[in-house]
Amino acid sequence: MDGLSRRKMLVTGGTLGAIGALAAASPARARSVWTWSPSASVAGTGAGVDPEWVWDEEADPVLASVIDRGDVPRVNTLLKRWTRNDQPLPDGLPADLKEFMEHARQMPPWADKGKLDRAAQFSKTKGIYVGALYGLGSGLMSTAIPREARAVYYSKGGADMKDRIAKTARLGYDIGDLDAYLPQGSMIVTAVKTRMVHAAVRHLLPQSPGWSQTSGGQKIPISQADIMVTWHSLATFVMRRMKEWGVRVNAADSEAYLHVWQVSAHMLGVSDEYIPASWDAANAQSKQVLDPILAHSPEGEALTNVLLGIVAELDAGLTRPLISAFTRYTLGGEVGDMIGLSRQPILEKLISTAWPLLVAFREGLIPLPAVPAVLWTLEEALRKFILLFLAEGRPIAIDIPDVNRPS
């Protein structure tokens, strides 16, 4: 696989202007003052600087130079050949970019192969839960993160939302791949490429009038705080929900799952002082950086419609109400309202009662007859959704952008 990255709207210039006006008028929910201590990080120490004001001092100047020199088309062509962790970098890359990539592809010294292998097995064993939570939990939660929704919407990837959402949805699954960080795997490749895309977007997006008018005062997108917000919407959210659902997760599996996400944050350029060392530390950080900023935005609601429109392609929309109800159950009614999910009172009540029974059955706690038939319909819909985007071998390329979303 050659790709990754982060998340039914046909847009004209007039519509973009209307969205910009609406977004400018939308109230923003402020993140609390940064108080999380670096002593709770994998580094165990640090300066304690608010990650809101930290970006990527290694990648950002290099990618800005690549874009300004007009090297992006040549670089993208060369990088299509780089697909495995053990491959040398392609010949012909600009010297400054090659030097950065050689450094960026190195695993952190604290990476534990045993934990990474165990995390991959865990993701495989708990695939139905992880799949549902990544795709219809984290994936739709991203549309309630205004900064993330706007960065996606106004960047080049926003012009092809189906492809962009497919790339975002793959992150959790690629991290959980059995070969992810092995020589024959691709997670190092996808992490380095994604890190470069983030750096390119930081250079380009401030030049977008649509983004600048709706960014809420943010001058440079995708800070280290923003990356950790996305991290929590995936790793912390998934582990929290699995435990709430009664999924059996032993201590070793829990630690391993955290570890693969710790390594992945490092590979995406996050400073070790911001990467939580434990689930307690992760939950504390999540409550500070993620929970307070969830909010409605016109761009987020537009992305929600795109994603649900894609789900409708599976069966002409027959299970869309069921998927909407499950997503509201997974994210909660408040977030469901933020992103414009239709309310399904009957289905929501049924799922809130019946889904724990399906989990209990799968965990070997109750017999099959206790599971309502509608849950099997929901489970099959979830499997189809996962397969739609995540089938083995689906070609999804990560290209460095050199422009923003066309008007």
N, C-alpha and C positions, 0 to 999 in steps of 0.2 A: 504494500500500500504506500502511496506517495502523498500522504497528506493529512492535514488536520487544520484546526484553528479554533475562536469563540464565537453564534446564534444566527392574504389574497388581496396584495395591494398593488394596483396599477397607478402609477403616479405621473402627473403632468407638472409642468413648472408652476402652474397656479395652485395645485394641490400642495406642493412642497411649501409654497409661501404661506398657505393656510395653516399647515402643520407647524411651521415656524412661529406663527403668531399665537397659536394655541399653546405651544410649548412654553413660549415666553411668559404666558399668563398662568401657567400651571404652578401651583405651590410646590416648593421643594422641601423635602424632609432632611434636615441637617444631620450629619454624623456628629456624634458627641466628641468632645475633646479627647485626643489620643492619650490614654493612660496605661495601655498594655505594656508590661515590662519585658525587655529583651531577656531577662533572666529565665523567662518561661519559654524561650525559643530553643531551637536545635543548636544555636551558637552558644547559648547560656550567658551571653553578654552582648553589649552593643551600646551605641550612642544614645538610643532612645528617641531618635529624630522621628517625627510624625511621617509615616510613609506616604501621606497625602502630597508631600513635597519632595518625594524621591522617585526618580524614573529609572533609566538604565544608562548610566554614564559610559558603559563600555559599548553598547550596541548603537545608541542614538546618534552619535557623531559619524560613525561609520556608514550607517544606512542613509543619513542625510547626504553624505558625500556621494554615495552610489547613485542616489536619485538625481542630485544636482548635476552630476557628470553625464547623465543619460545612459548609465550602464545597466539599468533594470532589465530591459528585454534580453540582453546577452546573458546576464546572470540567471534569469529565470530559465532560459534554454539550457544552460549548463547544469542547473540544480535539478532538473527533471531526471537526470541520470543518477543522482544521489538519493538512494532509497533504503539502504541498509546501514545499521549502526557501524558495521565493520568496514565499510567502504572508505577508501581514501577520498578526499575532496576532489572534485573535478579539476583538471588542468584548465587554465585560462581564466580563473576567477581573479578579480582585482586583488592586488597584494594586501591591501588593508582589510578587505572583507575576508580573505582566506585566513589571515592571522587571527582575526576575531573568531571565526568559526572553529578553528583548531582549538582555541582556548575554551570556547563555549560548549564544545562537545564532550568535554571531560566530566566524568561523573564526580560527585562530591566525595571526599575521602571517607565520609561517614556512611556512605551507602552500604547496605547489608544485602548481599545476594540472596541469602536464605530467606529474609523477610520479603524481598521482591518476588521470589518464586512462590512463597506462601500466599502473598496478596493476589497473584494471578490465579491460583487455584481457588481462592476464596471467591473472586469475582465470577469464576466459571460456575462454582457450586451454587452461588446465590444469584445466578444470572437473571431470573425473572423479576426479582425485587430490584436489583441494581439497574436492570434495563428500564423498568417502569419509572424508577425515580430519576435516572439520568434524563430520559427522553421526555417524560410528561411532568416531572417535578422540577428538576434543575433547569431543563430546557425552557420551560414556560416561566419559571421564576426569573430567568434572565430578562424577560420582557417587563418585569416589575422593577428592574434596576435601571433607573433613567439614564445614567451615564453610559452603561453598557448598551442599552437599546439605541441611544443616539449615536454612539461611536459606530455601531454596526450599520445603522440606517444611512448615515451620511458618508461613510467610507465607500470605497469602490465596490466592496462586497454587497452593499445594500442594493445594487442594481439587479442582482440575481439572488433573490431571497431564498429560493428553494435550495440553491447550491450553498449559500452562506449558512443556512440553518443546518444543512447536512454536515457541513464541516464542524460547526459548533457541537453538534450532537455526538460526534465521533470522539471527542476528547476523552470522556470517561471510559469508553470502550477500548480505545487504543492504550490507555494507561493500564488497563486490566488484561491486555493481551498476554498470552502465555509466554511469548518471546519478546515482550516489550523492550526490556533493557539488555537482552542477550545479544551477542554479536549478529545473529541472523535476524534480529528484530528491527523495529523502525522508530521506536519512541524517542531515541536521542535525535534522530533526524527530524522528526516532526516537531520536537520541542525547540530545536535550534531554528528551524524555519519559522515557527510561530513567533519566537522571540524577535526575529528579524522583521516579520510583518508588523508586530507591535511597534517597533522602532520606526518603521516607515510611516505608519499611521500617525505617530506622534509628530512627525515632520510635516505631513500633508494636511491633517485634519484642521489645524488652526487656520489654514488657507481657505477653508470652506465657509462661505457665508451662512449656510444653513446650520452648520454645527456651531459656529461662533455666536450666532444669535440665540441659540437654545442651550448653551453649555452651562448656564448658571454661574458664569464667572470663571469657570475652569479655563485656563489658558493653554494647557498641554494635557492631552488625554492619556489614559492608561497609566496612571501612577502605580506605584507598588501597592498602595492601598486598594486601588481598583482591581488589580490582579488578585489580591487576597479576598476581596469581596466575591469575585467569581469562584475562587478556590473554595470558599465556605459554602457557596450555593451548590457546589458539587460534593466535595468530600464530607464536610461537617453535616450538611443537610441529609445526605444519604445515610450516614451512620446513625444519626439521631432518629430518623424515621424508621429505619430497620429495627432499632431497639424498641421504639414505641409500638411497632406492629407485632412485637413478640418474636421476631426472627432470632434464631439461636446463633449468637456470635460469641465464640470463646475469646479469652484474653489474647491468645497468640494471634488469632485471625484479626482481631480488632487492631492490635499493634502493627501487624503487617500491612493492613489496609491503610492505616495512617502513614506508614513509612513510604509506600509507593507514591502517595500524594506529597509527602515532604520532599522526596527526591525530585518529583516533577516540578514542584514550585521552584526549587533551586535551578533546574535545567531551563526554566522559563525566565530566569534572570532575577528572581526574587532574592534579596539579601537574606542570609541565614538568620539574621536577628529578628526577622518578621515571620519566620516559619514556626508554628507551634510545635513544641516538643511532646505534647500529650493531648489527649482528647479534652481533658479539663481546660487546658490552655487554649485549645482551638475553640471550644464553646464560649469561653470568656471573650476571646477576640471577636468571634462571630457576633456576639451580642452588642459589641461596640461598633463594628464596621458594616455589618450586613443588615441586621434587624431594623435599625433606625432609618435606613435610606430607601427601603422598599416603598414605591409610590407609583402612581399612574403617570404615564406620558403618552402623548399621541403616537409617538414612534413605537413605543412598547405595545400599544393596543394594535397598531398596524401589523407588527411582527407576530402577535398572537393570532390574528386572523390568517396570516400566511401559514403558520404552523398547523392550525386546525383545518385549513383548506387542504393541506397536504394529507392530513389524516383522512379527510373525506374522500380522497382519491382511492383509498383502499377498498371502499365498498359503497361508493356513490352517496356517502354521507349517512348511512344507516346507523353507524355506531358513534357518530359525532356527539349526540347527547350523552351517551354513556361515557365517552372519553372526557367530555367537559365535566361531568359529575365526578369522575374519578380524580381529575386534576384538582377540582375544588376541594375534594376530600383530602388530597395529598398536600396541597399548599395552604388550605384553610380558606374560608369564605372571604376574609378581608382581602387577601392577595388576589383571589379569584375576581372580586369586584374591581380591583385596581387594573387588571389587564383585560377587562371586558368579557370575561367568561359568562355565558348565559347561566342563569340559575335553573337547576333541575331538582326541585324539592323532593319529589318522589324517589328519583334515582339516587340522590345524595343520601337520603335516609337509608335506602336499601344497601348502598355500598358501605356506609359507615357501620352497618350491622353485620353485613355478610363478608366483607373483605377480611376482617380478623379471623373469620372461620376458615377462609381459604388458606390464610397463612398458617393457622393452627393445623390444618390438614397436611399442608406441605411439610410442616415441621414434625409431623408424626404424632400430634397431640390429640386429634379427633379422627373418627372414621369418615370415609367418603360420603355417606348419605346425609351428613349434616351440612354439606356445602350446597347452597342454592344454585340452580342451573344457570341463572344470569351471570354468575361469577365466571363460569367457563366461557361464556360469550365475551366477557370483558378480558379475560386472560388471553383468549385467542386474538382479540383486537390489539392487545399490547404486543403480542409476539409478531403480528403482521407489521405493526409500526416499527418495531426494532429491525426486522428484516428489510424493510423498505429502504432504510438508510445504511444499515450496518452489515449488509451481506458481505461475505468474504470476497475480497478482490474488487470491490467497487472502487473505481479510480477517482480519487479526490485529490487534486493537486493543490499544493500550497504555493502560490505565486506572490512575490513581493509586489505590492501596488506601486504605481508611479503617478496616479491621479486619484482624486476623490470620486464620489458618486456623480455620474453625469447628471446635469440638470434635466 
